[in-house]
Amino acid sequence: MQLRHLPSVDRLLRLQEGVPHRLAAKAARVLVGRLREEGRRAGGLDPEDKRLGEEALGESLASIREELETPYHRRVLNATGILLHTGLGRAPLCDAAIEALGEVGRQALVEVDPATGGRGRREHAVRDLLCELTGAEDALVVNNNAAATLLGLQVLAQGREVPVSRGELVEIGGGFRMPEVMLQAGCKLVEVGATNRTRLSDYERVLGPETGCLLKVHPSNYRIEGFHQEVALPELVALGKKNGIPVFEDLGSGLLLDEALPHDAREPSVQASLRAGVDLCCFSGDKLLGSCQAGILVGSKEWVGKVASHPLYRALRQSKLELAALEATLRVYLYGEPKKEIPVLRGIFEPPSALERRAETLCARLEALPSLQGAQLDVVPSTAFVGSGSTPARGIESRAVRIRGIPDPDALLRRWRMGRPSLWARIGDNAVYLDLRSLAPSDDLEVAGQVAKL
């Protein structure tokens, strides 16, 4: 095998004069590795191969440097039709939250009082906003909802029994299951009812002096339809109050709008849970609330206070970045127009007629691109989903630009995904679909630009 014509690393370094040494050396090693692999597959390298000329090598090195300098964590143009795509970071932040991140990226107020200069509670601003929005007596923020569930159970019922309906023993992302979370919290799981039907009497039969709390888990990532019965939250709260047992609800998705979602009126809000009288309620910050990853606990001053004083809280608390983004988002709920300013809510509430107009404009722009000459483009009805376990099995009417006649749709989507920003779409029936509901209106023009470039 003739590989002696491989360019040396020294030669490739000389072709990258002015480039930082570490970057130039890495690009040189990557290029040599790729040429070596190609030579092995071909049985050798031809010294006359144009790829081994100075100009071609320089271009290859520049391309590799661009690859190396492209961050993995980068912006995405999401045209999949999944508004909260777990693989794409779930909720996109509102403009106010993005601005807040830029401001606190330097030194920032975190847990001091600017009026007195004294030490304070780091999430006091977020706590005040949450209490005003939800009517809760107190609130606390940790790094995700699984942490909030774990911490709440430890405080309420460590070493004691916790009755849970068999229909609510959910599995969350990453394969973690509610029974395992309860085991880590030191609770004793008591299963009640059946998978599809649980009655209040099922809870009543297992209550006793060892009962630490009653747990209600909102099945935010699946639905049971048909022959189904569950105990309503007000009934469970009444049972808890009658027996002096606190009620803890894992609400999951975190809907902060005190109105029904247009595609799923059954999704409960945080405010409704608190009005029902739960002692403690936890939910996610990066789902229907539309902010950063967070686990939020709201409820009575007694129980939230006990959670805040638990030693595990310090290990699970949020940094200044998440607190700033969450504070900015909550201020939009209080003082702004959340259905217009919070991206996930805007995506849910945008009418199909507006999506139709956007899709027609995008389709016209794409039809004019030389790279799509020969392809057939049209605007078609589509079904979008909220995603990330929120309002499961409830589709939302949408519109998409359909691209047919592409020889290799998979290869096309791979090129799109590798760009900066990364463009994501979906494939169906050998066609590419760009769904407008998961795209911000401000991204439409950039989508056309990325398709042209890539």
N, C-alpha and C positions, 0 to 999 in steps of 0.2 A: 504494500500500500504506500503510494507516494504522497507523503504529507510534508515533504521538506520545503514546499513552496508556501507554507503557512507564513503570514507576516509575523515578525517578532513583536513582542510587547514594546520594546524600545522604539521600533519604527513607528508603531501606532501612537506612542506617546509623543513623538516628534510631530506627528500630524495634528496634535491637539494643543499646540502652543497657546498659552494664555488660559487654558482650562485648569481649574484646581486639580492638583496632582491626584488626590484620592479618587475623584470622579473620573478623571482621564484613565487612570490605571484600571478601575473597575470596568469601564467601557471597553478598554483594550482586551481585558481577560474574557469578557462576555463575547466579544466578536471572534476572538481566536477559538473559543469553545464552540461557537456556532459553525465556523468554517471547518473545524476539525470534524464535527459530527457530519456535516454535509459531505466532506471528503471521504469519510468512512463508508457512508451509504453509497457513494458513487465509485468507490474503489480508487480514489486518488484525486488530486487537484491538478487542473490544467493551468500551467503557468501563464497561458494566454487568456485565461478567464478574465473578462472585464471587471469582475467584482474585486480582483486583486490589484487593480490600478489605484493610483494615489487618490484620484477624484472620487471613485466609488467607495474606497475605504473611508475617506473623510465623511462622505454622506452617511455611510453605515454607522460610523462612530457618533455622528450628530444625532441620528435616530435613536441609538441606544442610550445616549445621554438623556434624551428627552423622556424615554421610558423610565430611566432610573430616577429622574427628578420629578416624575408625576406621582403625587401622593396617592396612597391607597384610599385614605379617607378624603374623598373629594365630592364635590357637588354632583347631584344627579338630576336629570330631567326625567321625571317619572310619568311615562305614558302607558303604564301597564293596566290602568283601571283599578288598581288597589291603592286606596288613599293612604292607608297606614301600613306600608309594606315593611315588615320586620327586618328583612334583609337590607332595606334602604333607609333604615334609621327611624322608622315609624313617623311620628308627627313632624312635619316641617315647621320651623318656628315662624311666628309672625314677625313683621318688620321691627316692631318695638323690642322684641326679645333679642333679635340679632344685633340691634344697636346697643342694647344693654350689655351683651357679651363683649363687644368691642370696648365699652367704657370701663368695665371692671377687669379686663384682661391685665391691666396694670395693677398697682396697689389700689385698694378700694375699701370702703366701709363694710365690715363684715359683722363684728360683734363688739362694737363700741358705740357709745352714745355721743354724737358730735356736740351736743349741748353741754354735757358735763365732762366728757373725756373718759368716763368710767366704762367698765366692762358691761356688756349686755348679752342677751340671748341672740344667737346668730340668725335665727329665722323669725325674729319678732315681726318684721315687716310683712313677710309672707303669711305668718299666723294671723295678723290683724286683717289682711285682705281676705283670707279664707273664711274667717269668722263672719266678716261683713257680708260676704257672698252667700254663705250657706246657712247662717244662723247658728252655727256651732258655738259652744262655749269656749272651746280651745282647739288648737290645731298644731300638728307637728309634721316635719318632712324628713324622710330618709331616702336612701338611694334608689329603691325600686319597690314595687308593690309586694313582691315576695318577702322582702325585708320587713315591710310594714306588717304583713300578716304574721310572720315569725315573731316579731317583737310584741305585737298585740297579744298573741296567744301566750307568750311567756309571762307577760304581766298579769293577764286575766286568769290563767288556768294552769300554770306550770305545776306538775305533779298531781293534777286533778283530771276529772273526766270531762270530755267535751262531746255532747251529742251532735251528730251531723247526718243529714239525710243522705242516703246512698246515691241519690240522684245528683248530689252536689260534690261528690268526691272527685273533683276535676284534676286533670293533668295540665299544667301550664307549660310554657316554652322550655325547651332543653330537657324534657322528660321528667321534670320535677312534679310530683303528685302531692295533693293535699295531705294524704296520710303520712307521707314522708316529712313534709313541713311540720306537721303536728308532732311527729316523733322527735324531730330536732328541737322543737319548742318544749319538750318534756311533758306533753299532754297525753292523756289516755283517750284515744278515739273510741267513741261509742256509736256504731252505725245504727241508724233508725230508718224504718220504712223500706221501700223497694226502689229500684232504679227509676221507675216511671211513676210511682204513686207513694206519697208520704203524707200522713195525716197528723193533726195536732196530738191525737191520742198516742201516736208512736213516740213523741217526745215525752209526754206525760208519764208514760210507763217507766222511763229510765232515769227520771230525775231523782236525786237523792243528796245526802250530805256531801258526797264527793264530787258533785257537779260544779265545775269551775265557771263555765259560761255556756251560753247557747250560741252556736256559730251558724250563720246564714251565708252561703256562698252563691253569689250570682253567677250562673253558668254562662259567662260572657264569650266562651269560645265554642259553644255548641248549643243546639236546641233539641228538646224532646217534644215531639208533636203527637197528636192522637190521644190514646188512652193515658192521660197524664193528670196528676194532681200534686200540688205542692202547698206547703203551709205559707200563707201570705205573711209578710214581715210584721204588720200590725198584730196579727194573732200571736206570733212568736214573742213579740215585745210584751204583750199582755201576759203571756205565760211566764216570762222572765220576771216581770214586776210582781206577779202574784206569789212567786216563790223566792224572791230576793236574789235572783241570778242575773248577772249582766248579759246583755246581748251584743254580739260582735258581728258586724257584716263586712264581708270581703266583697265590695261592689265591683272591683275590677276596672271597668272601662273609664269611669270618672266623668260622666256627663254633668257639666256644670250649668247648662242651659235649663232653666225651669220651664221647659216646654217640650212637647213631643217632637221627636225627629220625624221628618216627613215620610221616610221609608220604613220606620220601625217605631210605632207609638208605644211599644211595650218596653223599650229600654228605659230603666228607671234612672232618675237623677239623684245626685247626692242630696239635694235639698229635700226630696221626697223621703229618702231614708231617714234623715234626721227628724223630719216632721213625724215619722212613724214612731220615734222615740228610742232609737238604738243608742246604747251607751258609747259605742265606738264603731267607727266606719273607716275602712281604708280603700284607696283606689289609686290608679295610675295617673301620672302626670303627662305621659307621652301618648295617650290614646285619644279619647274623645275630648278631653280637656284641651289638647292641642299644644302642649308645651314640651319641656325636656323630660328625660327619664327621671322619674321620682316616684316614691311611695308616700302618699299623703294620708295622715290619720286625723280625723276630726271627731269631735264628740264632747262628752262631759269634761269639765275641768278636772274632776277627780281622776278619771282614767287616763286622759291625755297627760296629766301631770305625772302620774305613776310611770307611764311609758318614757317620758322625758328624763326621769331620774334613774332609769334602768342603765346599768353599766354597758349593755350592748349598744345602746343608742349612739354612743360616741363612735363606735366602729362603723356605724351605718349612716351617719349624718352626711348632709350634702356640702359640697364646696361652694365657694362664692359664685362660680360660673352658673351652676344650676339654680342657685337661689336668685341670682339676678334675672335669669331668663324666666323663671317661674313668676317672680314679682311683676315683671313687665307684662307677661301674659295675663295675669290676674287683674292688672290695672286696665287692660283692654276690656275685660268682662265688666268691670265696674263703670268705667268712664268712656269706653269706646263703642264700637259696633262689632261685637264678636263674630256675627254671622258673615261679615264682610272682611274683617281683619285677621281672624284666625283661619289659617289655610284649610285645615280639615273640615271646619264648619262651613267655610265658603264652598268647598268641594261638595259637601253633602247637600247644601241648600240651593246651589246654582240651578236655575230652571233649564230643562232640556232645550228650550228655544234659544237660550244664550249659547249653549254648547253647540247647537246646530250652526249658528252663525260663525262661531270660532272655528269649527271643523271645516266649513266651506272655505273660509279664508286660508286656513293652513293647507287644505287640499290644493287650492289654486297655486299657492307658493311652491308646493312640492312638485306639481305638474310641470312647472317651468324649469326645473333643475335638469341639466344635461345628464346627470348621473342616473336619473330615473326615466330617461327616454326609453320607450318600449314597454314600460310597466303600465298597468291599468290602475288608476286611482279613483276612489269614490268615497262618499260619506255614507256610513251605515249606522243603524241603531246598534247599541251595545249595552251590556250590563256591567256596571262597576260594583265594587264592594268596598266597604270601609276597611276590612282587614284587621290583622293583629288581634283576632279574637273579639272584635267589637261588632255588635249587631250581626252575629253569624247567620248565614243562610238567608240574608235579606239583601237582595240585589237592588241597585239604584239605576233607574233608566239613564242611559248616557248616549253619547255619540262618539264615533271613532272614524278616523281616516284609514281606509283599507287599501293596502298596496298589494296587487296581484301581479303575477308574471315575473317574479324575481327568481332567477335560476337556483339560488341557494339562500333561502331566508335565514337559516341558522348562521351562516357565515356573515351575512349582512348585519344581523343583530349583534354578533360578536364584535364586529368593527365599531358599531355604535357604542357598545358598552365600554370599549377600551378608550374612548375619547375623554376629553376634559373640557366641559363637563361630560359625564357618562350619561348616555341616552339609553333608556330602557323602554322596550315595547313588548308586545306579545305576539305569538304565532298561533294561528288557527286555520285549519283547512288549507295549509301551504301558503297562506297569505300573512302579511304583517299588518298588525293593528296598532294604531296610535290613538289611545283613548284620551279624550279631552278632560274627563272629570277629575282625573288625578293630576293633571297639569295645571299649574298656576297660569292664569291668562297672560301674565307678563313673560311666561316662558315660550309662548307659541312661536314668536319670531325666532327665538334662539334655536328651537327645534329644527326649523327649516335651515338655519345656518349650519347646524351640526350635521344634518343629512347631506348638505352640499359639500362640507369639508371632508366628511368621512366616507 
